[in-house]
């Protein structure tokens, strides 16, 4: 048996390690078993790559968050991307964006007027994106609208998925496993609030933001009640908790 040259072996290791990190980006915080199943690797191999990624500050272990009733036993350990790990996947213009929003707030007079100006900018930005999303949703059957929105968001770099919501409440969860503006949204939650308002308008129903990457969670999660209707113009129903965890 001919052994692979050291350089090729190192390249292969890096490639697999990148696949592990990318899988966490695309699917959100993941257990060792989840990663092994998705990537076709043994759990021992996944653990080895995760150890290296943790050492490089690309991923971090944490307890799995449970929404609704807890089951017996310790929560499973999941691995989530760190801020450093997220930065590796996109070219960030966070400083420029944050400076621009800060200037908008100051130019408007600061205080409540400044916050209102930033909110107006955030809504205008999301309204422009919403026009593209609306085309996808209008072409989908009512029961497929959340999935259509997830696909539209994924095309914009949000790595979004839609699934049935756990627990007693009937509905779906829209999960965004990546947020290109997460660091800016930490300083300006108006960005998350405008996004949630647009989701409500596009899906024609009240929606509730359960978690956000900007808030420190591993994934942005929005609860959508079952039976979302037609697009609406009233955005006030979802604005109160948009972009902020209810806790």
Secondary structure, 3 states (H helix, E strand, C coil): CCCCCHHHHHHHHHHHHHHHHHHHHHHCCECHHHHHHHHCCCHHHHHHHHHHHHHCCCEEEEECCCCCCCCCCCCCEEEEECHHHHHCCCCCCHHHHHHHHHHHHHHCCCHHHHHHHHHHHHHHHHHHHHHHHHHHHHCCCHHHHHHHHHHHHHHCCCCEEEEECCCCCCEEEEEECCCCCHHHHHHCCHHHHHHHHHHHHHHCCCEEEEECCCCCCCCEEEEEECCCCCCCCCCHHHHCCCCCCCC
